[in-house]
Amino acid sequence: MLLDISCHGCRVTGFAGAANVGAPISVRPAGLPAMTAWVRWAVGSEVGLEFARPLPAMVVDQLAAAHAVSVEFDTLAP
């Protein structure tokens, strides 16, 4: 289950199996092709994933709306 999402990654819960930090995994949100992400942290059944390629903001907004989750905004320093 998707908990939150940004262009660069997401947090999910209910992750089946062992999540090894640093391991690549394949994720496929409904309606999208499979994409590669890396496990950046794992606590119990929650994991933080970093996408191999950033998602377009429009896709992030659609996924957040479809899953009723918060959108994390990336901030850039000048």
HELIX and SHEET records of a PDB file:
HELIX    1   1 ALA A   57  HIS A   67  1                                  11    
SHEET    1   A 6 PRO A  24  VAL A  27  0                                        
SHEET    2   A 6 MET A  35  VAL A  43 -1                                        
SHEET    3   A 6 GLU A  46  PHE A  51 -1                                        
SHEET    4   A 6 GLY A   9  VAL A  12 -1                                        
SHEET    5   A 6 LEU A   2  ILE A   5 -1                                        
SHEET    6   A 6 SER A  70  VAL A  71  1                                        
END                                                                             
